[in-house]
Each structure stands twice: as C-alpha cells, then as structure tokens.
Amino acid sequence: MHAVPTAPPTGAPLLRQVVGARLRRARTAQGRSLKEVAGSAGVSTGHLSQVERGLAEASSEVLRAVCRSLSLPQAVLLRAVAADLALAEPAAAALAAPVAAPGAVRALAA
C-alpha cells in the first residue's frame, strides 16, 4: 500500500476529507450512530469512521452503500462536496462553473 498524504501542499482540503465531513454531517443530522449506519451499509464501523475523518478513501461501492443507508442521493452529496471544494479553492470555482456557448448569456438575458 502507498502512504496516504494527510493534506495537499496548498493547504486545500482533500476530496476524501470533504466527502467524509459531508457524510458525517448527514449521519449526525439524522441522529444515527456510526455503528448503525455502517451496519446498514454493510461496511465495518472502523472503515466508515476512517472515511468520515478523511483518513480513508471511500470506494464507489462503499459511497453508494453509505448514501443508501442515509437516504442521501449520491448526486446531492457530490453537489455539496463540489460546492465545499469550490469555496475552499476560489480559483477552482471558475473551472467548475458551466461553460456557455458564445452568445448564450445574451440570449438568456433577453
């Protein structure tokens, strides 16, 4: 296994940290325990704890299972994560914005 860095050189949060924080926020907002959600999702409590703390990456399968357990659509989670990352990295916000064809903005404003 490769060593997993704890933070990128720029000080911006890592994707896994933001995903984990969002999952923890959703779980605690529902008043559910780590053990309950992990059991419902079919993952170990330790692994889910590491994911929530940003110490481990969640595979797409684990992410889907945890989101299902939380009744949280993956698209909703990923939009929230993207927004959090854009706030943490203002320069990235411009890259994340939808690209419009030339003249589209004028057409929308009319």
C-alpha positions as CSV (number, residue, x, y, z in Angstrom):
1,M,0.0,0.0,0.0
2,H,1.0,3.5,-0.6
3,A,1.3,6.1,2.1
4,V,-1.7,8.4,2.0
5,P,-0.9,12.1,2.5
6,T,-2.9,14.0,5.0
7,A,-3.2,17.3,3.2
8,P,-2.3,18.6,-0.2
9,P,0.6,21.1,-0.4
10,T,-1.7,24.0,-1.0
11,G,-3.5,23.5,2.3
12,A,-6.8,23.0,0.5
13,P,-8.8,20.1,1.7
14,L,-8.6,16.7,0.0
15,L,-11.6,15.3,-1.7
16,R,-11.8,12.4,0.8
17,Q,-11.8,14.9,3.7
18,V,-14.7,16.8,2.2
19,V,-16.7,13.7,1.4
20,G,-16.1,12.3,4.9
21,A,-17.2,15.5,6.5
22,R,-20.4,15.6,4.4
23,L,-21.2,12.0,5.3
24,R,-20.6,12.6,9.0
25,R,-22.8,15.7,8.9
26,A,-25.6,13.8,7.2
27,R,-25.4,10.9,9.7
28,T,-25.3,13.1,12.7
29,A,-28.2,15.3,11.4
30,Q,-30.2,12.1,11.3
31,G,-29.2,11.3,14.9
32,R,-27.8,8.0,13.8
33,S,-24.7,6.2,15.2
34,L,-21.6,5.3,13.3
35,K,-22.3,1.6,14.1
36,E,-25.9,1.8,12.9
37,V,-25.0,3.4,9.5
38,A,-22.0,1.1,9.0
39,G,-24.1,-2.0,9.7
40,S,-26.9,-0.8,7.4
41,A,-24.4,-0.1,4.7
42,G,-22.5,-3.4,5.1
43,V,-19.2,-1.8,5.9
44,S,-17.1,-2.0,9.1
45,T,-17.5,0.7,11.7
46,G,-13.8,1.3,11.6
47,H,-13.7,1.8,7.9
48,L,-16.7,4.2,8.0
49,S,-15.0,6.1,10.8
50,Q,-11.9,6.5,8.8
51,V,-13.9,7.6,5.7
52,E,-15.7,10.2,7.8
53,R,-12.5,11.5,9.3
54,G,-10.9,11.8,5.8
55,L,-8.3,9.2,6.6
56,A,-9.5,6.6,4.0
57,E,-11.0,6.9,0.5
58,A,-14.5,5.5,0.0
59,S,-14.8,3.3,-3.0
60,S,-17.7,4.0,-5.3
61,E,-19.4,0.9,-3.8
62,V,-18.9,2.0,-0.2
63,L,-20.1,5.5,-1.1
64,R,-23.2,4.1,-2.7
65,A,-24.0,1.9,0.2
66,V,-23.5,4.6,2.8
67,C,-25.6,7.1,0.8
68,R,-28.4,4.5,0.6
69,S,-28.2,3.9,4.3
70,L,-28.5,7.6,4.8
71,S,-31.3,8.0,2.2
72,L,-29.0,10.6,0.6
73,P,-28.8,10.6,-3.2
74,Q,-25.2,10.4,-4.4
75,A,-25.8,13.3,-6.7
76,V,-26.9,15.5,-3.8
77,L,-23.8,14.5,-1.8
78,L,-21.5,15.1,-4.7
79,R,-23.0,18.6,-5.5
80,A,-22.5,19.6,-1.8
81,V,-18.9,18.3,-1.9
82,A,-18.2,20.2,-5.2
83,A,-19.6,23.4,-3.6
84,D,-17.5,22.9,-0.5
85,L,-14.4,22.4,-2.6
86,A,-15.2,25.5,-4.7
87,L,-15.4,27.6,-1.5
88,A,-12.1,26.2,-0.3
89,E,-10.5,26.8,-3.7
90,P,-11.9,30.0,-5.2
91,A,-9.9,29.7,-8.3
92,A,-11.5,26.3,-8.9
93,A,-15.0,27.8,-8.7
94,A,-14.5,29.3,-12.2
95,L,-13.4,26.0,-13.6
96,A,-16.4,24.3,-12.0
97,A,-18.9,26.8,-13.5
98,P,-20.9,25.6,-16.5
99,V,-19.5,26.7,-19.8
100,A,-21.9,28.5,-22.1
101,A,-21.6,28.9,-25.8
102,P,-20.7,32.4,-27.0
103,G,-23.8,34.5,-27.1
104,A,-25.7,32.2,-24.8
105,V,-25.5,34.6,-21.9
106,R,-27.0,37.4,-24.1
107,A,-29.8,35.0,-25.2
108,L,-30.6,34.2,-21.5
109,A,-30.6,37.8,-20.5
110,A,-33.0,38.8,-23.3
